[in-house]
């Protein structure tokens, strides 16, 4: 984000469904917001918060259902561009972040976590390639303590028209939770529509590629830049 500008990114609706071990889990998120502030030409600050989340779990054997509605956690991050802040050519950034336990499980993590992303991208004519390695001190599933998690997202971006863009992404992440190690593999397809240079609507779908991943995620979002 350029110096002096602010960008609001908000997830209007997000649904994730998963069937695993006789348990059907659905998660709904509304108002998953991210504020980005341009501090200098190469540095931005970010504040994120999940305003509302609802989780429903149904045991398919006993036919019992549990529900929980919660606020989510707050995240803080800095993104420092190391090369080509305008996104042209080969771009590289460094992004440390921390998550604060303002919410409660199952929407919140019940403890703090921290990590670092290394976003990078390169333009190749009509398409762009992106890669975002990540390493994190993630919260244990019981909400007490942290463990190592790491992975990466790789993406291919393309233009559909002057106002519509698309992206195909694949992610692979390894989680070393003491309760059980797991590897998640996901594939996603998303599209963005820009009615003007300061606004964008986004919609997308992610699909799990292995048993450790959620089966499906569908989301709709909106972003607005203020200058």
C-alpha positions as CSV (number, residue, x, y, z in Angstrom):
1,X,0.0,0.0,0.0
2,X,1.5,3.4,-1.0
3,X,2.4,6.0,1.6
4,X,-0.6,7.7,3.2
5,X,-3.2,5.3,1.7
6,X,-5.5,2.9,3.6
7,X,-7.0,-0.2,2.2
8,X,-9.9,-2.1,3.9
9,X,-10.3,-5.7,2.9
10,X,-13.4,-7.5,4.3
11,X,-14.6,-11.0,4.0
12,X,-18.4,-10.5,3.6
13,X,-19.1,-14.3,3.9
14,X,-17.0,-17.3,4.2
15,X,-18.1,-21.0,4.5
16,X,-15.9,-24.0,5.2
17,X,-17.2,-27.6,5.3
18,X,-15.4,-30.8,6.3
19,X,-16.4,-34.4,6.8
20,X,-13.9,-36.4,8.9
21,X,-14.2,-39.4,11.3
22,X,-18.0,-39.4,11.6
23,X,-18.0,-35.7,12.3
24,X,-19.5,-33.0,10.0
25,X,-18.0,-29.5,10.7
26,X,-19.2,-26.3,9.2
27,X,-17.7,-22.9,9.9
28,X,-19.2,-19.5,8.9
29,X,-17.2,-16.3,9.1
30,X,-18.7,-12.8,8.6
31,X,-16.8,-9.5,8.7
32,X,-13.3,-11.0,8.5
33,X,-11.6,-7.6,8.2
34,X,-8.1,-6.4,7.4
35,X,-6.9,-2.8,7.5
36,X,-3.7,-1.9,5.7
37,X,-1.9,1.4,6.2
38,X,0.9,2.7,3.9
39,X,3.6,4.1,6.3
40,X,6.3,4.7,3.8
41,X,6.9,3.8,0.1
42,X,8.2,0.4,1.1
43,X,6.4,-0.3,4.5
44,X,2.8,-1.0,5.5
45,X,1.1,-2.0,8.7
46,X,-1.8,-4.3,9.0
47,X,-4.5,-4.9,11.6
48,X,-6.9,-7.8,11.2
49,X,-10.0,-9.0,13.1
50,X,-12.7,-11.6,12.6
51,X,-15.9,-9.9,13.7
52,X,-18.1,-13.0,14.0
53,X,-17.7,-16.7,13.5
54,X,-20.1,-19.6,14.0
55,X,-19.1,-23.3,14.1
56,X,-21.5,-26.2,13.9
57,X,-20.4,-29.8,14.5
58,X,-22.7,-32.8,13.9
59,X,-21.8,-36.4,15.0
60,X,-23.1,-38.5,12.2
61,X,-23.3,-41.6,14.4
62,X,-25.2,-40.2,17.4
63,X,-26.9,-37.5,15.4
64,X,-26.0,-34.9,18.0
65,X,-25.2,-31.3,17.0
66,X,-23.2,-28.6,18.9
67,X,-23.0,-25.0,17.9
68,X,-20.7,-22.1,19.0
69,X,-20.7,-18.4,18.0
70,X,-17.6,-16.3,18.9
71,X,-15.6,-13.2,18.1
72,X,-12.3,-14.0,16.5
73,X,-8.7,-13.1,17.2
74,X,-6.8,-9.9,16.3
75,X,-3.7,-10.0,14.0
76,X,-1.0,-7.4,13.7
77,X,1.6,-7.4,10.9
78,X,4.2,-5.4,9.1
79,X,5.0,-5.8,5.4
80,X,8.4,-4.5,4.2
81,X,9.0,-4.5,0.5
82,X,12.6,-5.4,-0.4
83,X,12.3,-5.1,-4.2
84,X,9.8,-3.4,-6.7
85,X,7.0,-2.1,-4.4
86,X,4.9,-1.4,-7.4
87,X,4.6,-5.2,-8.2
88,X,6.4,-4.9,-11.5
89,X,9.2,-7.4,-12.5
90,X,10.4,-9.5,-9.6
91,X,8.9,-8.3,-6.2
92,X,10.0,-9.5,-2.8
93,X,8.7,-8.6,0.7
94,X,9.1,-9.7,4.3
95,X,6.0,-9.9,6.6
96,X,6.3,-10.8,10.3
97,X,3.0,-11.1,12.1
98,X,1.4,-12.0,15.5
99,X,-2.1,-13.1,16.4
100,X,-3.6,-12.0,19.8
101,X,-6.2,-14.2,21.6
102,X,-9.1,-11.8,21.7
103,X,-11.5,-14.5,20.7
104,X,-12.4,-17.9,22.0
105,X,-12.3,-21.4,20.6
106,X,-13.5,-22.7,18.2
107,X,-13.3,-19.4,16.2
108,X,-10.3,-18.1,18.2
109,X,-7.1,-20.0,19.0
110,X,-7.1,-19.3,22.8
111,X,-3.4,-18.3,22.8
112,X,-1.0,-16.1,20.9
113,X,0.9,-17.2,17.8
114,X,3.5,-15.6,15.6
115,X,5.2,-16.2,12.2
116,X,6.7,-14.7,9.1
117,X,5.7,-14.7,5.4
118,X,8.1,-14.1,2.5
119,X,5.8,-13.0,-0.4
120,X,7.4,-12.9,-3.8
121,X,6.1,-12.6,-7.4
122,X,7.3,-12.2,-10.9
123,X,5.5,-10.9,-14.0
124,X,5.8,-13.0,-17.1
125,X,3.9,-11.2,-19.9
126,X,0.2,-12.0,-19.6
127,X,0.6,-14.0,-16.3
128,X,2.2,-13.5,-13.0
129,X,3.7,-16.2,-10.7
130,X,3.7,-15.9,-6.9
131,X,5.1,-17.8,-4.0
132,X,4.6,-17.2,-0.3
133,X,6.7,-19.4,2.0
134,X,5.6,-19.3,5.7
135,X,6.9,-20.5,9.1
136,X,4.8,-20.1,12.3
137,X,4.8,-20.8,16.0
138,X,1.2,-22.1,15.8
139,X,-1.1,-22.6,18.8
140,X,-1.6,-26.2,20.0
141,X,-5.1,-27.7,19.3
142,X,-5.8,-27.7,23.1
143,X,-5.1,-23.9,23.2
144,X,-2.1,-24.3,25.5
145,X,1.4,-23.8,24.0
146,X,2.8,-23.6,20.5
147,X,4.4,-25.8,17.9
148,X,6.1,-25.5,14.5
149,X,4.0,-25.1,11.4
150,X,5.3,-24.3,7.9
151,X,4.4,-24.4,4.2
152,X,3.9,-22.3,1.1
153,X,1.3,-21.0,-1.4
154,X,2.1,-20.9,-5.1
155,X,-0.2,-19.0,-7.5
156,X,-0.7,-18.1,-11.1
157,X,-2.5,-14.8,-11.8
158,X,-4.0,-13.8,-15.1
159,X,-6.3,-11.1,-16.6
160,X,-9.7,-12.2,-18.0
161,X,-10.6,-8.6,-19.2
162,X,-9.7,-5.0,-18.4
163,X,-11.7,-5.2,-15.1
164,X,-11.7,-8.9,-14.2
165,X,-8.7,-10.9,-13.0
166,X,-8.3,-14.5,-12.0
167,X,-5.9,-16.6,-9.9
168,X,-5.2,-20.3,-9.5
169,X,-3.4,-21.3,-6.3
170,X,-2.0,-24.4,-4.6
171,X,-1.0,-24.5,-1.0
172,X,0.9,-27.2,1.0
173,X,1.4,-26.8,4.8
174,X,2.8,-29.0,7.5
175,X,1.5,-28.8,11.1
176,X,3.4,-30.5,13.9
177,X,0.8,-30.2,16.6
178,X,1.6,-32.5,19.6
179,X,-1.9,-33.9,19.3
180,X,-1.1,-35.2,15.8
181,X,1.0,-34.1,12.9
182,X,-0.7,-33.4,9.6
183,X,-0.2,-32.0,6.1
184,X,-2.8,-30.0,4.3
185,X,-3.0,-29.6,0.6
186,X,-5.4,-27.2,-1.1
187,X,-6.2,-25.9,-4.5
188,X,-8.1,-22.7,-5.1
189,X,-9.6,-20.6,-7.9
190,X,-10.7,-17.0,-7.4
191,X,-11.8,-14.0,-9.5
192,X,-11.7,-10.3,-8.8
193,X,-13.8,-7.5,-10.4
194,X,-12.6,-3.9,-10.3
195,X,-15.4,-1.4,-11.0
196,X,-12.9,1.4,-10.5
197,X,-9.2,1.7,-9.6
198,X,-10.0,1.9,-5.8
199,X,-12.4,-1.0,-5.3
200,X,-12.5,-4.7,-6.0
201,X,-15.0,-7.5,-5.4
202,X,-13.6,-11.0,-4.9
203,X,-15.1,-14.5,-4.9
204,X,-13.4,-17.9,-4.8
205,X,-13.5,-21.5,-3.9
206,X,-10.8,-23.8,-2.3
207,X,-10.9,-27.6,-2.3
208,X,-9.0,-30.0,-0.1
209,X,-6.7,-32.4,-1.8
210,X,-6.0,-34.8,1.1
211,X,-7.7,-36.1,4.2
212,X,-6.1,-33.6,6.5
213,X,-7.6,-30.6,4.6
214,X,-11.1,-29.2,4.8
215,X,-13.3,-30.5,2.0
216,X,-14.5,-27.1,0.6
217,X,-14.4,-23.4,1.2
218,X,-16.4,-20.7,-0.6
219,X,-16.0,-17.0,0.1
220,X,-17.0,-13.5,-1.0
221,X,-15.1,-10.3,-0.2
222,X,-14.7,-6.6,-1.0
223,X,-11.7,-4.3,-0.8
224,X,-11.6,-0.5,-0.9
225,X,-8.6,1.9,-1.1
226,X,-8.8,5.4,0.6
227,X,-6.3,8.0,-0.5
